[in-house]
Amino acid sequence: MSLQGNLSVERMCQLAQVSKASFYRSLQERTADNDEMEVRAAIQQIFVEHKRRYGYRRVTQELRRRGRWVNRKRVQRLMQEDNLLAVQPRAFRVTTDSNHELKVYLNLAARLKLTAINQLWVADITYIRLQKEFVYLAVVLDAFSRKVVGWALDRSLGTQLPKAALEMALAARRPVPGLVHHSDRGSQYASADYVRLLERNGIVPSMSRPANPYDNASCESFMRTLKREEIYANRYEDLEHLRTNIEAFIEQYYNRCRLHSSLGYRPPEEFERSLAPSNWPAAMVMSFLRHEEIYRADEKKGSAIAPPTIGIDESPIGYSSVSCSPAELTSASPIAADCEAKPAP
């Protein structure tokens, strides 16, 4: 060791009248202190790089991606001690107006088992409050990779807003026919112009049940992330200033850098690059359970319970009540041969 010069450890301990165990223990404590400072510095660097958007879970994953295997409880403790608080969410507000007489479509998203990208897109609209006005943002996400494939920002809440987002997604991805597009029952998505654009590109419409956003959860989650990590953390001069920042957040940060827990803590673009290109147009799986099938499955498990009550737009028997007949469903299904329509009694 350079600190001991020509003296051995034993001789130094004799001169200082300390044990060798005390000497080595002091080295370990000094190493621990240095390691603690290095971890703190790395946490603060990640926190600043991501502009207070990361909590302790994503900071932990980012440290591991950089070669530091640190326990998440330790990261949480250090962030609390250093007062590194992530941007907090605000209260959720409902903005969808589904009180219209336009045609609505069967909810297909809940029945899909995705195996590749460009099988299911989810879409949603949210509002953003500026200093002097409200503006609206429409996005389209690929449900398999969670990547934002299209978005549009405008002062108007009309059909042209989500239509522009969809056109951007179509130009960027060029999906093959059979893709399912899922949204809420808002009048913009049910409008004739929007549905016509879907049909012209061979896309099958799908809509959530009333007051049930769970099948559109990935898009709702993105909206929450955008507002918490970008919108609420900054002030914008006008619409163009907001547009520039949203574009940077989506294209440069969210799609390319931000770790997504459902993707094994990888960014969407990195996750898509890990997929084999030959598997991208792979077929999805769709399943439908009848009331009696559910009941028989429960009997086999030994629990004789009554068949669950299912809404009319969930049951294949009631498709005609929501402007979708069994014949239309069969033609739209990727595995139509396995989904035979039940004949009317």
C-alpha positions as CSV (number, residue, x, y, z in Angstrom):
1,M,0.0,0.0,0.0
2,S,1.2,3.5,-0.8
3,L,0.1,4.9,2.6
4,Q,2.3,2.5,4.5
5,G,5.6,3.3,2.7
6,N,8.3,0.7,3.6
7,L,6.4,-0.5,6.7
8,S,4.3,-3.6,6.8
9,V,0.7,-3.6,8.2
10,E,1.9,-5.5,11.3
11,R,4.6,-3.0,12.0
12,M,2.3,0.0,11.6
13,C,-0.2,-1.6,14.0
14,Q,2.5,-2.2,16.5
15,L,3.7,1.4,16.4
16,A,0.2,2.8,16.6
17,Q,-0.8,0.3,19.3
18,V,-3.9,-0.9,17.4
19,S,-5.0,-4.3,16.2
20,K,-4.9,-5.4,12.6
21,A,-8.7,-6.0,12.8
22,S,-9.2,-2.3,13.7
23,F,-7.0,-1.2,10.8
24,Y,-8.9,-3.3,8.2
25,R,-12.2,-2.2,9.7
26,S,-11.3,1.4,9.2
27,L,-10.6,0.7,5.5
28,Q,-14.0,-1.0,5.1
29,E,-15.8,2.0,6.6
30,R,-14.0,4.4,4.4
31,T,-14.9,2.3,1.4
32,A,-18.5,2.3,2.4
33,D,-18.6,6.0,2.8
34,N,-17.1,6.5,-0.6
35,D,-19.6,4.0,-2.1
36,E,-22.5,5.9,-0.5
37,M,-21.4,9.2,-1.9
38,E,-21.0,7.6,-5.4
39,V,-24.5,6.2,-5.2
40,R,-25.9,9.5,-4.1
41,A,-24.2,11.3,-6.9
42,A,-25.5,8.8,-9.5
43,I,-29.1,9.1,-8.1
44,Q,-28.9,12.9,-8.3
45,Q,-27.6,12.8,-11.8
46,I,-30.4,10.5,-13.0
47,F,-33.0,12.6,-11.2
48,V,-31.7,15.8,-12.9
49,E,-31.4,14.2,-16.3
50,H,-35.0,13.1,-16.2
51,K,-36.2,16.4,-14.8
52,R,-37.8,15.1,-11.6
53,R,-39.9,12.6,-13.6
54,Y,-38.5,9.4,-12.0
55,G,-39.5,8.0,-8.7
56,Y,-37.3,5.6,-6.7
57,R,-38.4,2.5,-8.7
58,R,-37.3,3.9,-12.1
59,V,-34.2,5.4,-10.6
60,T,-33.3,2.0,-9.2
61,Q,-33.8,0.4,-12.6
62,E,-31.7,3.1,-14.3
63,L,-28.9,2.5,-11.9
64,R,-28.9,-1.2,-12.7
65,R,-28.9,-0.4,-16.4
66,R,-25.7,1.6,-15.7
67,G,-24.0,-1.2,-13.9
68,R,-24.9,-0.4,-10.3
69,W,-27.0,-3.1,-8.5
70,V,-28.6,-1.1,-5.7
71,N,-31.5,-2.2,-3.6
72,R,-34.6,-0.1,-4.2
73,K,-35.2,0.5,-0.5
74,R,-31.8,2.1,-0.3
75,V,-32.5,4.3,-3.3
76,Q,-35.8,5.3,-1.7
77,R,-34.0,6.2,1.6
78,L,-31.3,8.2,-0.1
79,M,-33.9,10.1,-2.2
80,Q,-35.9,11.0,0.9
81,E,-32.8,12.1,2.7
82,D,-31.8,14.3,-0.2
83,N,-35.3,15.6,-0.7
84,L,-35.5,14.3,-4.3
85,L,-39.3,14.3,-4.8
86,A,-40.7,13.4,-8.2
87,V,-43.5,15.5,-9.7
88,Q,-46.8,14.5,-8.2
89,P,-50.0,13.7,-10.1
90,R,-53.2,15.9,-10.0
91,A,-56.8,14.8,-9.7
92,F,-58.3,13.0,-12.7
93,R,-61.2,14.6,-14.6
94,V,-63.5,13.0,-17.1
95,T,-63.6,14.7,-20.6
96,T,-65.4,12.1,-22.8
97,D,-68.8,12.9,-24.1
98,S,-70.4,9.7,-25.2
99,N,-74.0,11.0,-25.1
100,H,-74.7,10.8,-28.9
101,E,-76.7,8.7,-31.3
102,L,-73.8,7.7,-33.6
103,K,-72.9,4.1,-34.2
104,V,-70.8,2.4,-31.6
105,Y,-68.7,-0.8,-32.0
106,L,-68.0,-4.0,-30.2
107,N,-65.3,-4.0,-27.5
108,L,-62.6,-6.2,-29.0
109,A,-59.6,-5.1,-27.0
110,A,-60.5,-7.1,-23.9
111,R,-60.5,-10.3,-26.0
112,L,-57.2,-9.9,-27.7
113,K,-54.0,-11.6,-26.8
114,L,-51.2,-9.5,-28.5
115,T,-48.1,-11.2,-29.9
116,A,-46.5,-8.3,-31.9
117,I,-46.8,-4.6,-32.8
118,N,-49.5,-3.2,-35.1
119,Q,-52.1,-5.5,-33.8
120,L,-53.9,-3.2,-31.4
121,W,-53.8,0.6,-31.3
122,V,-55.4,2.6,-28.5
123,A,-56.4,6.2,-28.8
124,D,-57.5,8.9,-26.4
125,I,-58.0,12.7,-26.1
126,T,-57.1,15.0,-23.2
127,Y,-57.2,18.7,-22.5
128,I,-54.3,21.0,-21.4
129,R,-54.9,24.3,-19.7
130,L,-52.7,27.2,-20.8
131,Q,-52.7,30.6,-19.2
132,K,-55.4,32.0,-21.4
133,E,-57.0,29.1,-23.1
134,F,-57.7,25.3,-23.2
135,V,-56.1,23.2,-25.9
136,Y,-56.6,19.5,-26.7
137,L,-54.2,16.6,-27.4
138,A,-55.0,13.4,-29.2
139,V,-52.7,10.4,-29.2
140,V,-52.5,6.9,-30.7
141,L,-50.4,4.2,-28.9
142,D,-49.3,0.8,-30.0
143,A,-50.7,-1.4,-27.2
144,F,-48.0,-4.0,-27.5
145,S,-44.9,-1.8,-27.3
146,R,-46.6,1.3,-25.6
147,K,-45.0,3.5,-28.2
148,V,-46.7,6.7,-29.2
149,V,-47.2,6.3,-33.0
150,G,-49.3,9.4,-33.6
151,W,-50.4,12.6,-31.9
152,A,-52.0,15.9,-32.7
153,L,-52.4,19.2,-30.7
154,D,-55.0,21.9,-31.5
155,R,-57.5,24.4,-30.0
156,S,-60.5,22.5,-31.4
157,L,-62.0,19.3,-30.0
158,G,-63.5,18.3,-33.3
159,T,-63.0,15.2,-35.4
160,Q,-60.0,16.7,-37.2
161,L,-57.9,16.4,-34.0
162,P,-57.9,12.6,-33.5
163,K,-58.0,12.2,-37.3
164,A,-54.7,14.0,-37.6
165,A,-53.2,11.8,-34.9
166,L,-54.4,8.7,-36.7
167,E,-53.0,9.9,-40.1
168,M,-49.6,10.5,-38.5
169,A,-49.7,6.9,-37.1
170,L,-50.7,5.4,-40.4
171,A,-47.9,7.3,-42.3
172,A,-45.3,6.2,-39.7
173,R,-46.3,2.5,-39.3
174,R,-48.2,1.5,-42.5
175,P,-50.0,-1.4,-40.8
176,V,-51.4,-4.3,-42.7
177,P,-55.2,-4.8,-42.7
178,G,-56.7,-6.4,-39.6
179,L,-55.3,-4.0,-37.1
180,V,-57.8,-3.2,-34.2
181,H,-58.3,0.4,-33.2
182,H,-59.7,0.9,-29.7
183,S,-61.0,4.1,-28.2
184,D,-63.8,5.4,-25.9
185,R,-67.3,6.1,-27.2
186,G,-66.6,9.8,-27.8
187,S,-68.4,11.4,-30.8
188,Q,-65.0,12.2,-32.5
189,Y,-64.1,8.5,-32.8
190,A,-67.7,7.5,-33.7
191,S,-68.0,10.2,-36.4
192,A,-68.4,9.1,-40.1
193,D,-65.1,10.8,-41.2
194,Y,-63.1,9.0,-38.6
195,V,-64.7,5.6,-39.2
196,R,-64.3,6.0,-42.9
197,L,-60.6,6.6,-42.5
198,L,-60.3,3.4,-40.4
199,E,-62.3,1.3,-42.9
200,R,-60.3,2.7,-45.9
201,N,-57.1,1.3,-44.2
202,G,-58.5,-2.0,-43.3
203,I,-58.7,-1.2,-39.5
204,V,-61.3,-2.7,-37.3
205,P,-63.0,-0.3,-34.8
206,S,-63.4,-1.2,-31.2
207,M,-64.9,0.9,-28.3
208,S,-64.9,0.7,-24.6
209,R,-68.1,0.1,-22.5
210,P,-69.6,3.1,-20.9
211,A,-67.7,4.4,-17.8
212,N,-65.2,1.6,-18.2
213,P,-61.7,2.8,-19.3
214,Y,-59.7,-0.3,-18.3
215,D,-59.4,-1.6,-21.8
216,N,-57.8,1.7,-22.8
217,A,-55.6,1.8,-19.7
218,S,-52.3,2.1,-21.5
219,C,-53.4,5.3,-23.2
220,E,-54.8,6.7,-20.0
221,S,-51.5,5.8,-18.3
222,F,-49.6,7.7,-21.0
223,M,-51.8,10.8,-20.5
224,R,-51.2,10.7,-16.8
225,T,-47.4,10.4,-17.3
226,L,-47.4,13.3,-19.8
227,K,-49.2,15.6,-17.5
228,R,-47.3,14.7,-14.4
229,E,-43.8,14.6,-15.9
230,E,-44.1,17.4,-18.5
231,I,-47.3,19.5,-18.4
232,Y,-47.5,20.2,-14.7
233,A,-43.7,20.6,-14.3
234,N,-43.5,23.5,-16.8
235,R,-45.1,26.8,-17.9
236,Y,-45.9,27.4,-21.5
237,E,-46.1,30.8,-23.3
238,D,-48.5,29.7,-26.0
239,L,-49.7,26.8,-28.1
240,E,-46.6,26.7,-30.2
241,H,-44.3,26.6,-27.1
242,L,-46.4,23.7,-25.8
243,R,-46.3,21.9,-29.1
244,T,-42.5,22.1,-29.2
245,N,-42.2,20.7,-25.7
246,I,-44.7,17.9,-26.2
247,E,-42.9,16.9,-29.4
248,A,-39.6,16.7,-27.5
249,F,-41.2,14.8,-24.7
250,I,-42.8,12.2,-26.9
251,E,-40.3,11.8,-29.7
252,Q,-37.0,12.3,-27.8
253,Y,-37.8,11.2,-24.3
254,Y,-40.9,8.9,-23.9
255,N,-40.4,6.7,-26.9
256,R,-36.6,6.6,-26.7
257,C,-35.4,7.1,-23.1
258,R,-38.1,6.6,-20.5
259,L,-38.1,3.2,-18.9
260,H,-41.5,1.4,-19.0
261,S,-42.3,-1.0,-16.2
262,S,-44.5,-3.2,-18.4
263,L,-41.7,-3.6,-20.9
264,G,-39.2,-4.9,-18.4
265,Y,-38.0,-1.4,-17.7
266,R,-37.0,-0.7,-21.3
267,P,-38.0,2.3,-23.5
268,P,-40.6,1.5,-26.2
269,E,-38.2,1.9,-29.2
270,E,-35.6,-0.3,-27.5
271,F,-38.3,-2.9,-26.9
272,E,-39.4,-2.8,-30.5
273,R,-35.8,-3.2,-31.7
274,S,-35.6,-6.4,-29.6
275,L,-38.4,-8.0,-31.6
276,A,-37.8,-10.0,-34.7
277,P,-39.0,-8.0,-37.7
278,S,-40.3,-11.2,-39.4
279,N,-42.8,-11.6,-36.5
280,W,-44.3,-8.1,-36.7
281,P,-47.3,-9.0,-38.8
282,A,-48.0,-12.1,-36.6
283,A,-51.6,-12.9,-36.0
284,M,-53.2,-12.0,-32.7
285,V,-55.5,-14.4,-30.7
286,M,-59.1,-13.6,-29.9
287,S,-61.4,-15.5,-27.6
288,F,-65.1,-15.4,-26.8
289,L,-66.7,-17.2,-23.8
290,R,-70.4,-17.9,-23.8
291,H,-72.4,-17.8,-20.5
292,E,-72.8,-21.6,-20.4
293,E,-69.1,-22.1,-21.2
294,I,-68.1,-20.0,-18.2
295,Y,-70.6,-21.9,-16.1
296,R,-69.3,-25.3,-17.2
297,A,-65.7,-24.2,-16.5
298,D,-66.7,-23.3,-12.9
299,E,-68.5,-26.6,-12.4
300,K,-65.3,-28.5,-13.5
301,K,-63.4,-26.6,-10.8
302,G,-66.0,-27.7,-8.2
303,S,-67.7,-24.4,-7.7
304,A,-71.4,-24.3,-8.7
305,I,-71.9,-20.6,-9.0
306,A,-74.4,-18.8,-11.2
307,P,-73.1,-17.5,-14.6
308,P,-71.9,-13.9,-14.3
309,T,-74.0,-11.1,-15.7
310,I,-72.4,-9.6,-18.8
311,G,-73.4,-6.4,-20.5
312,I,-75.3,-6.6,-23.7
313,D,-72.4,-5.3,-25.8
314,E,-70.1,-8.0,-24.3
315,S,-72.2,-10.9,-25.2
316,P,-72.0,-12.3,-28.8
317,I,-75.8,-12.8,-28.6
318,G,-76.5,-9.1,-28.2
319,Y,-74.2,-7.7,-30.9
320,S,-77.1,-6.5,-33.0
321,S,-78.2,-4.1,-30.2
322,V,-74.9,-2.2,-30.5
323,S,-74.8,-2.0,-34.3
324,C,-72.6,-5.1,-34.8
325,S,-74.1,-8.3,-36.0
326,P,-72.5,-11.8,-35.5
327,A,-71.7,-11.9,-39.2
328,E,-69.8,-8.6,-39.0
329,L,-67.9,-9.9,-36.1
330,T,-66.9,-13.0,-37.9
331,S,-65.6,-11.1,-40.9
332,A,-63.6,-8.8,-38.7
333,S,-62.0,-11.5,-36.5
334,P,-58.4,-12.5,-37.2
335,I,-59.4,-16.1,-36.4
336,A,-62.9,-16.2,-37.8
337,A,-62.9,-19.9,-38.1
338,D,-62.8,-20.3,-34.3
339,C,-65.6,-17.8,-33.7
340,E,-68.8,-19.3,-35.1
341,A,-71.9,-17.2,-34.6
342,K,-74.6,-18.8,-32.5
343,P,-77.9,-19.3,-34.5
344,A,-80.9,-17.4,-33.3
345,P,-83.4,-19.6,-31.3
